[in-house]
Amino acid sequence: MIDIVCPACHGRLLDVTEGGEQCGDCGARFPARAQVPALVSDEEWSEISARMKDAGGETEQYLSARRSFMMSMYYDWWVERMLAKLPGGARGPILELMSGGAEICRRLPPEAGEAVAVDLNARFLEKADRELRSAGNNGVKCVCGNAAKIPLPGNSVRAVMIQGGLHHARPLLSKILAEIRRVLQPGGYLVCSEPANDCRLIRRIRRWSYSRSGHQGKDAGEDGFTREELGGVLAAAGLTLQTYHLFGFVAYPLMGNADLLPLLSKSRSAGLGRILLATDGALSRIPIVRRMAWASIFRAIKEEMT
């Protein structure tokens, strides 16, 4: 399994008798605070606990929605397309960063090998860890940690994958991308899916729909990124944008926000889901329409010679 290290100095972690871990190099202590390793500072844990308490029932509603038939079917399709962006296939080690409920790790093929899911929401990770173990998947390690201080050694993962997380962390974006570059192996890939900010009309429609969806965030960062913005911030972090694919027209807003249409949220029709996904695929091949996409999938590389 990939070594989990101290997020402060990247030193080795030692088990301590009262539970939790302690860094063998800098001495930082990480008490056993959750059912998964919580490699965060006391201050960070206080903030995490307060947010989880404030969220209350919304957290359970959100996690439950992710398991609904239409959303689960859409996530299968979405993650499959993200994994297809990895040259040579989904071989590990893989880090799912800002993972939430580890939707990518849940869907990794057996040949992917080792994977780590890192997020600040310990409740999401605890549930994901239980469900992964129940499904017999012991190849994923769930860790409560900060994306700006990734608890992994340098040059340790072949790919970092993020599904809709970067736009929520704009104030820390440069630090997060620098950390991603640090943990990637030379020639390793960053594959992300983010809301696309390329079309002003879609930005307005997305704001309206998200404001009425209990499954979506309400922060200003929901606008996502343009291709030019992504290219700039990635280059500043020493990562090269290789591919940028726009997607999401009908299936993305309807299946991914199924609570907006009660009848759709209760539907278990695989046929209807396939029609919506096929419609999205057809629309993505029309140049004028493609510019009105809701989301993007992009791939960046850590060049081998830097």
C-alpha positions as CSV (number, residue, x, y, z in Angstrom):
1,M,0.0,0.0,0.0
2,I,1.2,3.6,-0.6
3,D,2.8,5.0,2.4
4,I,0.8,7.6,4.2
5,V,3.2,10.4,5.6
6,C,3.1,13.4,7.8
7,P,1.3,16.3,6.0
8,A,3.6,18.8,7.8
9,C,7.0,17.5,6.9
10,H,6.4,14.3,4.8
11,G,8.1,12.2,7.5
12,R,7.3,8.7,8.4
13,L,4.3,8.0,10.7
14,L,4.4,5.8,13.8
15,D,1.5,4.2,15.5
16,V,1.1,5.3,19.1
17,T,-0.3,3.3,22.0
18,E,-3.4,5.4,22.6
19,G,-4.4,5.3,18.9
20,G,-3.7,7.6,16.1
21,E,-0.3,8.4,14.6
22,Q,2.8,10.5,15.4
23,C,5.4,11.7,13.0
24,G,8.8,10.1,13.6
25,D,10.6,13.1,12.2
26,C,8.9,16.3,13.3
27,G,6.9,14.8,16.2
28,A,3.5,16.0,15.0
29,R,0.7,14.0,16.6
30,F,-2.6,13.0,14.9
31,P,-5.0,11.5,17.4
32,A,-7.6,8.8,16.4
33,R,-10.6,11.1,15.8
34,A,-12.5,9.1,13.2
35,Q,-12.8,5.6,11.7
36,V,-10.3,6.6,9.1
37,P,-6.9,8.2,9.7
38,A,-7.3,11.9,10.3
39,L,-4.1,13.6,9.3
40,V,-5.1,17.1,10.1
41,S,-4.1,19.7,12.7
42,D,-6.2,20.4,15.8
43,E,-7.4,23.6,14.2
44,E,-8.4,21.9,11.0
45,W,-10.2,19.2,12.9
46,S,-12.2,21.8,14.8
47,E,-13.3,23.4,11.6
48,I,-14.1,20.0,10.0
49,S,-16.2,19.0,13.1
50,A,-18.1,22.2,13.0
51,R,-18.9,21.9,9.3
52,M,-20.1,18.3,9.7
53,K,-22.3,19.3,12.7
54,D,-23.8,22.2,10.8
55,A,-24.5,20.0,7.7
56,G,-26.5,17.6,9.9
57,G,-29.1,15.8,7.8
58,E,-27.9,17.5,4.6
59,T,-24.9,15.2,4.6
60,E,-27.0,12.1,4.7
61,Q,-29.3,13.5,2.0
62,Y,-26.4,14.2,-0.2
63,L,-24.8,10.7,0.3
64,S,-28.2,9.1,-0.3
65,A,-28.7,11.0,-3.5
66,R,-25.4,9.8,-4.8
67,R,-26.7,6.2,-4.5
68,S,-30.0,7.0,-6.4
69,F,-30.4,5.0,-9.6
70,M,-30.1,8.0,-12.1
71,M,-27.3,9.7,-10.3
72,S,-25.4,6.4,-9.8
73,M,-25.9,5.6,-13.5
74,Y,-24.6,9.0,-14.5
75,Y,-21.6,8.7,-12.2
76,D,-20.7,5.3,-13.8
77,W,-20.7,7.0,-17.2
78,W,-18.8,10.1,-15.9
79,V,-16.0,8.3,-14.1
80,E,-15.6,5.9,-17.0
81,R,-14.8,8.9,-19.3
82,M,-12.4,10.3,-16.7
83,L,-10.5,7.0,-16.5
84,A,-10.4,6.8,-20.3
85,K,-8.2,9.9,-20.2
86,L,-5.4,8.0,-18.6
87,P,-3.0,6.8,-21.3
88,G,-2.3,3.1,-20.9
89,G,-5.4,2.5,-18.8
90,A,-6.3,3.0,-15.1
91,R,-3.2,1.6,-13.5
92,G,-2.2,2.8,-10.1
93,P,-1.1,4.1,-7.8
94,I,-4.0,6.5,-8.0
95,L,-4.9,9.4,-5.7
96,E,-8.5,10.6,-5.7
97,L,-8.2,14.1,-4.2
98,M,-11.1,16.1,-2.6
99,S,-12.8,12.7,-3.0
100,G,-16.0,13.2,-1.0
101,G,-17.5,9.8,-1.0
102,A,-14.8,8.3,-3.1
103,E,-16.9,8.0,-6.2
104,I,-13.9,7.4,-8.5
105,C,-12.2,4.9,-6.2
106,R,-15.5,2.9,-6.0
107,R,-15.4,2.5,-9.7
108,L,-11.8,1.7,-10.4
109,P,-11.2,-1.5,-12.3
110,P,-9.3,-4.3,-10.5
111,E,-6.2,-3.7,-12.6
112,A,-5.9,-0.2,-11.1
113,G,-4.2,-1.6,-8.0
114,E,-3.5,0.7,-5.1
115,A,-5.6,3.9,-4.6
116,V,-6.0,6.5,-1.9
117,A,-9.0,8.7,-1.3
118,V,-8.3,12.0,0.5
119,D,-10.9,14.5,1.7
120,L,-11.6,16.8,4.6
121,N,-15.0,15.4,5.3
122,A,-14.4,12.4,7.6
123,R,-18.1,11.4,7.6
124,F,-18.0,10.9,3.8
125,L,-14.8,8.9,4.0
126,E,-16.0,6.7,6.9
127,K,-19.1,5.7,4.9
128,A,-17.1,5.2,1.8
129,D,-14.5,3.1,3.7
130,R,-17.3,0.9,5.2
131,E,-19.0,0.3,1.9
132,L,-15.7,-0.4,0.1
133,R,-14.8,-3.0,2.7
134,S,-18.3,-4.5,2.6
135,A,-17.9,-4.9,-1.2
136,G,-14.6,-6.7,-0.7
137,N,-12.5,-3.8,-2.0
138,N,-9.4,-3.6,0.2
139,G,-7.2,-1.8,-2.3
140,V,-8.4,1.7,-1.4
141,K,-7.2,3.6,1.6
142,C,-9.5,6.5,2.8
143,V,-7.7,9.3,4.6
144,C,-9.0,12.5,6.1
145,G,-6.6,15.1,4.9
146,N,-6.1,18.6,3.4
147,A,-5.6,18.8,-0.4
148,A,-3.1,21.7,0.2
149,K,-1.0,19.4,2.4
150,I,-1.4,15.9,0.9
151,P,-0.2,13.2,3.3
152,L,1.7,11.2,0.6
153,P,5.4,11.0,-0.3
154,G,6.7,12.9,-3.3
155,N,6.7,11.1,-6.7
156,S,4.4,8.4,-5.3
157,V,1.4,8.2,-7.6
158,R,0.9,7.7,-11.3
159,A,-2.3,9.8,-11.4
160,V,-4.3,12.3,-9.4
161,M,-8.0,12.4,-10.1
162,I,-10.4,15.1,-9.0
163,Q,-14.2,15.1,-9.8
164,G,-15.5,18.6,-9.3
165,G,-13.4,19.7,-6.4
166,L,-10.9,22.4,-7.6
167,H,-13.5,25.1,-8.2
168,H,-14.4,24.9,-4.5
169,A,-10.9,25.7,-3.4
170,R,-9.9,28.7,-5.4
171,P,-8.1,30.5,-2.5
172,L,-5.8,27.5,-2.1
173,L,-5.6,26.6,-5.8
174,S,-1.9,27.3,-6.3
175,K,-0.9,25.4,-3.1
176,I,-3.1,22.4,-4.1
177,L,-1.7,22.2,-7.6
178,A,1.9,22.5,-6.2
179,E,1.1,19.6,-3.9
180,I,-0.4,17.6,-6.8
181,R,2.8,18.1,-8.8
182,R,4.9,17.0,-5.8
183,V,3.1,13.7,-5.3
184,L,2.9,12.9,-9.0
185,Q,5.6,10.6,-10.5
186,P,7.5,12.2,-13.5
187,G,5.3,11.7,-16.5
188,G,2.2,11.3,-14.2
189,Y,-1.2,12.7,-14.9
190,L,-3.8,15.0,-13.3
191,V,-7.3,14.2,-14.6
192,C,-10.1,16.5,-13.5
193,S,-13.7,17.2,-14.2
194,E,-14.9,20.7,-13.4
195,P,-17.8,23.0,-14.3
196,A,-17.1,24.7,-17.6
197,N,-17.2,28.5,-17.5
198,D,-16.8,29.0,-21.2
199,C,-20.4,30.0,-22.0
200,R,-22.0,33.0,-20.2
201,L,-25.6,31.6,-20.8
202,I,-24.8,28.3,-19.2
203,R,-23.2,30.0,-16.2
204,R,-26.5,31.7,-15.6
205,I,-28.6,28.6,-16.0
206,R,-26.2,26.6,-13.8
207,R,-26.5,29.2,-11.0
208,W,-30.3,29.1,-11.2
209,S,-30.4,25.2,-11.2
210,Y,-27.8,24.9,-8.4
211,S,-29.7,27.4,-6.2
212,R,-32.7,25.0,-6.4
213,S,-30.8,21.7,-6.0
214,G,-30.2,20.3,-2.5
215,H,-27.4,18.2,-4.0
216,Q,-25.2,21.1,-5.0
217,G,-23.0,23.6,-3.3
218,K,-24.0,27.3,-3.0
219,D,-20.6,29.0,-3.2
220,A,-19.5,31.5,-5.8
221,G,-16.9,29.0,-7.2
222,E,-19.7,26.9,-8.8
223,D,-18.9,28.9,-12.0
224,G,-15.9,26.7,-12.6
225,F,-13.2,27.5,-15.1
226,T,-12.5,28.5,-18.7
227,R,-10.0,26.6,-20.8
228,E,-7.7,29.6,-20.8
229,E,-7.9,30.0,-17.0
230,L,-7.0,26.3,-16.4
231,G,-4.1,26.4,-18.8
232,G,-2.7,29.4,-16.9
233,V,-3.0,28.1,-13.4
234,L,-1.7,24.6,-14.4
235,A,1.4,26.1,-16.2
236,A,2.1,28.2,-13.1
237,A,2.2,25.0,-11.1
238,G,4.6,23.2,-13.5
239,L,1.8,21.1,-15.1
240,T,1.1,21.1,-18.8
241,L,-2.5,21.0,-20.1
242,Q,-2.8,18.2,-22.7
243,T,-6.5,17.7,-23.4
244,Y,-9.6,19.6,-22.7
245,H,-13.0,18.0,-23.5
246,L,-16.4,19.8,-23.0
247,F,-19.4,17.6,-22.2
248,G,-22.7,17.7,-20.4
249,F,-25.8,19.1,-22.0
250,V,-29.0,17.2,-21.1
251,A,-27.9,14.3,-19.0
252,Y,-25.6,16.3,-16.9
253,P,-28.2,18.8,-15.4
254,L,-31.0,16.3,-15.3
255,M,-29.4,13.0,-14.1
256,G,-26.7,14.8,-12.0
257,N,-29.4,17.0,-10.3
258,A,-32.2,14.6,-10.4
259,D,-33.9,16.3,-7.4
260,L,-34.9,19.1,-9.7
261,L,-37.4,16.8,-11.4
262,P,-39.1,14.6,-8.7
263,L,-40.3,12.1,-11.3
264,L,-36.7,11.7,-12.7
265,S,-35.3,11.3,-9.2
266,K,-37.6,8.3,-8.6
267,S,-37.0,6.7,-12.0
268,R,-35.2,3.4,-12.3
269,S,-35.4,3.3,-16.1
270,A,-32.0,2.3,-17.5
271,G,-33.5,2.9,-21.0
272,L,-34.3,6.6,-20.1
273,G,-30.8,7.0,-18.7
274,R,-29.3,5.6,-21.9
275,I,-31.4,8.0,-24.1
276,L,-30.2,11.0,-22.1
277,L,-26.6,9.9,-22.2
278,A,-26.8,9.2,-26.0
279,T,-28.4,12.7,-26.5
280,D,-25.4,14.2,-24.7
281,G,-23.0,12.3,-26.9
282,A,-24.8,13.5,-30.0
283,L,-24.8,17.1,-28.9
284,S,-21.1,17.0,-28.1
285,R,-20.4,16.4,-31.8
286,I,-22.1,19.6,-32.9
287,P,-19.5,22.4,-32.7
288,I,-21.9,25.3,-32.0
289,V,-23.7,23.3,-29.3
290,R,-20.4,22.0,-27.8
291,R,-19.5,25.5,-26.7
292,M,-22.6,25.5,-24.4
293,A,-21.4,22.5,-22.3
294,W,-21.9,22.4,-18.6
295,A,-18.6,20.7,-17.7
296,S,-15.2,19.7,-18.8
297,I,-12.8,16.9,-18.4
298,F,-9.1,17.8,-18.8
299,R,-5.8,16.1,-18.5
300,A,-2.5,17.6,-17.5
301,I,1.0,16.0,-17.2
302,K,4.0,16.5,-15.0
303,E,6.7,16.5,-17.6
304,E,9.5,14.0,-17.1
305,M,12.2,16.6,-17.8
306,T,11.8,19.7,-15.5
